[in-house]
Amino acid sequence: VQLQASGGGLVQPGGSLRLSCAASGSIFSVYIVGWYRQAPGKQRELVARITRGGSTNYADSVKGRFTISRDNAKNTVYLQMNSLKPEDTAVYYCNIVPAVNEYWGQGTQVTVSS
C-alpha cells in the first residue's frame, strides 16, 4: 500500500490550501484515516482524523480552521486548510490511525510565510 500526499505549497498567512492523499488500495474504506504533520525540530503529530462513517476529530491547534473529508470510492482523503498561520508550516502526511510505519509516504511541504 502506498499513501501519496499532495497539494502543499507556499501560502501567505490567512491563506488556504487543500491537501489530497491517495491510496493505492482500498484501505481508506476500512480504517480510520488521519492527517499528520511534522514541523522542523518537532515530533510528528496527528492533526485530524476521520472514521469510516465520516466522524471527525481535530487537534485543538487546527480546530475550526481545518476540515478533513474522504471519498471512499476514489480512495482519497482531503484536508482543507483555511486561515493558515506560520505555525502550520510543516511536512504533512497521511496514514491510518494508529499509524503504520510501512504506510508513511514522502509527505507534502506546507509553508506559511509572508
N, CA and C of each residue as an Amber inpcrd file, in Angstrom:
protein
   342
   0.8460000  -1.1890000   0.0000000   0.0000000   0.0000000   0.0000000
   0.8800000   1.2380000   0.0000000   0.5480000   2.1850000  -0.8500000
   1.2630000   3.4590000  -0.8730000   0.2680000   4.5820000  -0.6170000
   0.6760000   5.5170000   0.2270000  -0.1330000   6.6910000   0.5210000
   0.6310000   7.9080000   0.0370000   0.0730000   8.6090000  -0.9230000
   0.7540000   9.7330000  -1.5330000   0.0160000  11.0230000  -1.2220000
   0.6700000  11.8910000  -0.4500000   0.0970000  13.1900000  -0.1250000
   0.5370000  14.2180000  -1.1510000  -0.3520000  15.1490000  -1.4700000
  -0.0320000  16.2000000  -2.4350000  -0.8420000  17.4400000  -2.1220000
  -0.4730000  18.5420000  -2.7710000  -1.2420000  19.7700000  -2.6340000
  -0.5870000  20.8340000  -1.7870000   0.5710000  20.5560000  -1.2360000
   1.2430000  21.5490000  -0.4240000   1.8230000  22.6760000  -1.2600000
   2.3870000  23.6540000  -0.5570000   2.9800000  24.7820000  -1.2580000
   3.2670000  25.9190000  -0.3010000   3.5890000  27.0600000  -0.8950000
   3.8580000  28.2740000  -0.1330000   2.6090000  29.1430000  -0.1540000
   2.1700000  29.5800000   1.0010000   0.9660000  30.4000000   1.0970000
   1.1840000  31.4770000   2.1550000   0.5470000  32.6060000   1.9670000
   0.6480000  33.6850000   2.9350000  -0.2410000  33.4160000   4.1460000
   0.1050000  33.9860000   5.2810000  -0.7790000  33.8480000   6.4520000
  -2.1990000  34.2780000   6.1180000  -3.1510000  33.4790000   6.5900000
  -4.5470000  33.7390000   6.2850000  -5.0430000  33.0390000   5.0410000
  -4.1310000  32.4450000   4.2940000  -4.4920000  31.7710000   3.0530000
  -5.0080000  30.3710000   3.2730000  -5.2920000  29.6900000   2.1600000
  -5.8690000  28.3480000   2.2050000  -5.1130000  27.4010000   1.2830000
  -5.1570000  26.1420000   1.6350000  -4.6380000  25.0660000   0.8000000
  -5.5340000  23.8510000   0.9860000  -5.5710000  23.0110000  -0.0330000
  -6.2880000  21.7480000   0.0680000  -5.3240000  20.6200000  -0.2330000
  -5.1180000  19.7600000   0.7280000  -4.2420000  18.6120000   0.5530000
  -5.0600000  17.3880000   0.1590000  -4.4380000  16.5180000  -0.6160000
  -5.0710000  15.2610000  -1.0110000  -4.1520000  14.1140000  -0.6570000
  -4.7560000  12.9840000  -0.3350000  -3.9860000  11.7780000  -0.0480000
  -4.6510000  10.6220000  -0.7610000  -3.9270000  10.0340000  -1.6860000
  -4.4550000   8.9210000  -2.4640000  -3.8090000   7.6200000  -2.0150000
  -4.6280000   6.5870000  -1.9130000  -4.1360000   5.2680000  -1.5160000
  -4.1570000   4.3340000  -2.7160000  -3.1660000   3.4700000  -2.7660000
  -3.1010000   2.5160000  -3.8750000  -4.0890000   1.3760000  -3.7040000
  -4.5530000   1.1680000  -2.4760000  -5.5430000   0.1410000  -2.2260000
  -6.7910000   0.7470000  -1.6220000  -7.6550000  -0.0940000  -1.1090000
  -8.9290000   0.3920000  -0.5850000  -8.9170000   0.5120000   0.9330000
  -7.7380000   0.7800000   1.5110000  -7.6350000   0.7930000   2.9680000
  -8.4540000   1.9130000   3.5900000  -8.6790000   2.9880000   2.8400000
  -9.4050000   4.1150000   3.4220000 -10.8460000   3.7480000   3.7440000
 -11.3830000   2.7680000   3.0690000 -12.7540000   2.3570000   3.3380000
 -12.8410000   1.4280000   4.5430000 -11.6810000   1.0310000   5.0620000
 -11.6480000   0.0720000   6.1630000 -11.2280000   0.7160000   7.4760000
 -10.2690000   1.6260000   7.3990000  -9.6470000   2.1570000   8.6090000
  -9.9890000   3.6190000   8.8640000  -9.7190000   4.0350000  10.1070000
  -9.7010000   5.4590000  10.4250000  -8.4610000   6.0430000   9.7540000
  -8.6190000   7.1850000   9.1350000  -7.5200000   7.8170000   8.4010000
  -7.2200000   9.1660000   9.0320000  -5.9360000   9.4860000   9.0950000
  -5.5440000  10.7320000   9.7150000  -4.5530000  11.5210000   8.8880000
  -4.5540000  12.8180000   9.1180000  -3.5100000  13.7050000   8.6040000
  -2.5820000  14.0290000   9.7630000  -1.3000000  13.8760000   9.5140000
  -0.2660000  14.1570000  10.4880000   0.6250000  15.2680000   9.9410000
   1.3680000  15.9070000  10.8280000   2.3440000  16.8780000  10.3580000
   3.5740000  16.8550000  11.2630000   4.6740000  17.2560000  10.6680000
   5.9280000  17.3350000  11.4190000   6.6270000  18.6210000  11.0550000
   6.7580000  19.4740000  12.0400000   7.4710000  20.7380000  11.8590000
   8.9500000  20.5150000  12.1890000   9.8180000  21.3670000  11.6670000
  11.2490000  21.2220000  11.9500000  11.5300000  21.1890000  13.4460000
  12.2820000  20.1830000  13.8690000  12.6590000  20.0840000  15.2670000
  11.5720000  19.5920000  16.2010000  10.4360000  19.1990000  15.6480000
   9.3230000  18.7390000  16.4790000   8.9150000  17.3230000  16.1040000
   8.1920000  16.6890000  17.0180000   7.6880000  15.3510000  16.7380000
   6.4880000  15.4170000  15.8060000   6.2810000  14.3310000  15.0960000
   5.1190000  14.2280000  14.2310000   3.8590000  14.1700000  15.0950000
   2.8250000  14.9000000  14.6720000   1.5950000  14.9520000  15.4520000
   0.3870000  14.7000000  14.5470000  -0.6330000  14.1200000  15.1410000
  -1.8910000  13.9000000  14.4380000  -2.7300000  15.1670000  14.5440000
  -3.1630000  15.7100000  13.4060000  -3.9320000  16.9570000  13.4470000
  -5.4060000  16.7530000  13.1170000  -5.7340000  15.6840000  12.3960000
  -7.1370000  15.4440000  12.0530000  -7.3160000  13.9800000  11.7000000
  -8.4810000  13.4490000  12.0040000  -8.7700000  12.0680000  11.6460000
 -10.2530000  11.9370000  11.2980000 -10.5450000  10.8980000  10.5100000
 -11.9160000  10.6760000  10.0780000 -12.2020000   9.1860000  10.0870000
 -13.3550000   8.8150000  10.5890000 -13.7230000   7.4050000  10.6620000
 -14.3620000   6.9600000   9.3540000 -14.6370000   5.6450000   9.2610000
 -15.2980000   5.1350000   8.0650000 -16.6580000   5.7920000   7.8840000
 -17.3110000   6.1110000   8.9930000 -18.6390000   6.7090000   8.9140000
 -18.6270000   8.2070000   8.7160000 -17.4470000   8.8120000   8.7500000
 -17.3540000  10.2410000   8.4980000 -17.2390000  11.1060000   9.7380000
 -17.1600000  10.4990000  10.9160000 -16.9560000  11.2910000  12.1250000
 -15.5290000  11.8160000  12.1500000 -15.3820000  13.0510000  12.6170000
 -14.0760000  13.7000000  12.5710000 -13.6340000  14.1910000  13.9450000
 -12.3190000  14.2810000  14.0970000 -11.7120000  14.8540000  15.2960000
 -10.5110000  15.6780000  14.8710000 -10.2510000  16.7490000  15.6340000
  -9.1630000  17.6610000  15.2920000  -8.3340000  18.0080000  16.5190000
  -7.0680000  18.2620000  16.2670000  -6.2280000  18.8120000  17.3120000
  -6.7140000  20.2250000  17.6210000  -6.5440000  20.6320000  18.8690000
  -7.0180000  21.9600000  19.2560000  -6.3750000  23.0560000  18.4160000
  -5.1530000  22.8410000  17.9990000  -4.4190000  23.8690000  17.2570000
  -5.0140000  24.1480000  15.8800000  -5.8030000  23.2270000  15.3370000
  -6.3520000  23.4220000  13.9880000  -7.8720000  23.4290000  13.9740000
  -8.4920000  23.1990000  15.1140000  -9.9550000  23.1220000  15.1870000
 -10.5790000  24.4250000  14.7160000 -11.5690000  24.2980000  13.8510000
 -12.2370000  25.4770000  13.3130000 -11.5920000  26.0430000  12.0640000
 -10.3860000  25.5700000  11.7460000  -9.6790000  26.0540000  10.5490000
  -9.4720000  24.9660000   9.5110000  -9.2850000  23.7450000   9.9640000
  -9.0330000  22.6090000   9.0620000 -10.2700000  21.7210000   8.9960000
 -10.4720000  21.1180000   7.8220000 -11.5790000  20.1800000   7.6340000
 -11.0680000  18.9500000   6.8910000 -11.2720000  17.7880000   7.4900000
 -10.8850000  16.5350000   6.8490000 -12.1200000  15.9010000   6.2290000
 -11.9440000  15.2960000   5.0690000 -13.0470000  14.6110000   4.3950000
 -12.4810000  13.4270000   3.6190000 -13.3700000  12.5470000   3.1950000
 -12.8890000  11.3640000   2.4840000 -13.8420000  10.9990000   1.3580000
 -13.2900000  10.3980000   0.3230000 -14.0640000   9.8650000  -0.7930000
 -13.6380000   8.4130000  -0.9380000 -14.3990000   7.5100000  -0.3410000
 -14.0020000   6.1030000  -0.3430000 -13.9570000   5.5260000  -1.7480000
 -14.8350000   5.9840000  -2.6120000 -14.8540000   5.4670000  -3.9780000
 -13.5710000   5.7980000  -4.7240000 -12.9770000   6.9260000  -4.3670000
 -11.7230000   7.3420000  -5.0170000 -10.5020000   6.9890000  -4.1790000
 -10.7400000   6.3420000  -3.0290000  -9.6220000   6.0140000  -2.1170000
  -8.7820000   7.2510000  -1.8190000  -9.4500000   8.3460000  -1.5310000
  -8.7630000   9.6250000  -1.3340000  -9.3030000  10.3210000  -0.0820000
  -8.3850000  10.9260000   0.6480000  -8.7380000  11.7240000   1.8190000
  -8.2100000  13.1360000   1.5920000  -8.9600000  14.1260000   2.0390000
  -8.6050000  15.5160000   1.8190000  -8.4320000  16.2410000   3.1470000
  -7.6540000  17.3240000   3.0980000  -7.5430000  18.2200000   4.2390000
  -7.6290000  19.6450000   3.7130000  -8.7540000  20.2810000   3.9850000
  -8.9360000  21.6940000   3.6290000  -8.4020000  22.5280000   4.7740000
  -7.4450000  23.3740000   4.4660000  -6.8000000  24.1890000   5.4920000
  -7.0720000  25.6640000   5.2020000  -7.7560000  26.3190000   6.0980000
  -8.0770000  27.7380000   5.9580000  -7.4240000  28.5310000   7.0800000
  -7.3660000  29.8250000   6.8960000  -6.7970000  30.7210000   7.9120000
  -5.4390000  30.2180000   8.3870000  -4.6030000  29.8960000   7.4440000
  -3.3110000  29.3090000   7.7870000  -2.4260000  30.2900000   8.5330000
  -1.6480000  29.7240000   9.4400000  -0.7440000  30.5070000  10.2830000
   0.6960000  30.0330000  10.0620000   1.6720000  30.8650000  10.3510000
   3.0670000  30.4230000  10.2090000   3.3680000  29.1510000  10.9850000
   2.7170000  28.9630000  12.1110000   2.9650000  27.7550000  12.9120000
   2.3730000  26.4940000  12.2960000   1.6330000  26.6270000  11.2100000
   1.1490000  25.4600000  10.4700000   2.2060000  24.9270000   9.5030000
   3.3090000  25.6600000   9.3770000   4.3790000  25.2120000   8.4930000
   4.9190000  23.8590000   8.9470000   4.9090000  22.8920000   8.0350000
   5.3290000  21.5280000   8.3730000   5.2500000  20.6710000   7.1150000
   5.7660000  19.4640000   7.2290000   5.5020000  18.4500000   6.2180000
   4.2660000  17.6790000   6.6700000   3.3090000  17.5690000   5.7780000
   2.0370000  16.9110000   6.1010000   1.9990000  15.5230000   5.4630000
   1.5420000  14.5650000   6.2540000   1.4570000  13.1710000   5.8390000
   0.0580000  12.6280000   6.1240000  -0.2870000  11.5780000   5.4120000
  -1.4960000  10.8390000   5.7690000  -1.1010000   9.4210000   6.1420000
  -1.9150000   8.8170000   6.9610000  -1.6930000   7.4450000   7.3960000
  -2.9820000   6.9990000   8.0590000  -3.0740000   5.7260000   8.3450000
  -4.2220000   5.2820000   9.1120000  -3.9690000   5.6110000  10.5810000
  -4.9810000   5.4340000  11.4220000  -4.8730000   5.7130000  12.8480000
  -5.2130000   4.4280000  13.6040000  -4.3010000   3.9220000  14.4440000
  -2.9250000   4.4050000  14.6530000  -2.0580000   4.1490000  13.4220000
  -0.9980000   4.9430000  13.3280000  -0.1540000   4.9120000  12.1380000
   0.6150000   3.5990000  12.0060000   0.8360000   3.2260000  10.7780000
   1.6430000   2.0530000  10.4290000   2.8960000   2.5490000   9.7290000
   4.0450000   2.1290000  10.2340000   5.3060000   2.6660000   9.6960000
   5.4360000   2.4560000   8.1930000   4.9710000   1.3090000   7.7320000
   5.1480000   0.9970000   6.3150000   4.3140000   1.8970000   5.4050000
   3.3510000   2.6120000   5.9590000   2.4660000   3.4390000   5.1400000
   2.9070000   4.8940000   5.0130000   3.9790000   5.2780000   5.7410000
   4.4110000   6.6760000   5.6240000   4.9420000   6.9370000   4.2220000
   4.4130000   7.9360000   3.5720000   4.9230000   8.3720000   2.2730000
   5.8740000   9.5390000   2.4770000   6.1500000  10.2570000   1.3930000
   7.1060000  11.3650000   1.4650000   6.4850000  12.6120000   2.0740000
   5.1810000  12.6960000   2.1130000   4.5430000  13.8870000   2.6520000
   4.5620000  15.0240000   1.6530000   3.9090000  16.1070000   2.0480000
   3.8740000  17.2980000   1.2100000   4.1680000  18.5140000   2.0840000
   5.0530000  19.3720000   1.5990000   5.5020000  20.5230000   2.3890000
   4.4770000  21.6550000   2.3150000   4.1270000  22.1700000   3.4830000
   3.2810000  23.3600000   3.5800000   4.0970000  24.4380000   4.2860000
   4.2480000  25.5660000   3.6230000   4.9910000  26.6900000   4.1920000
   4.0840000  27.9160000   4.2250000   3.9050000  28.4540000   5.4130000
   3.0600000  29.6440000   5.5800000   3.9690000  30.8010000   5.9530000
   4.1010000  31.7220000   5.0320000   5.0350000  32.8170000   5.2360000
   4.6600000  33.9950000   4.3410000   4.9380000  35.1800000   4.8380000
   4.7020000  36.3760000   4.0260000   5.9730000  36.7610000   3.2900000
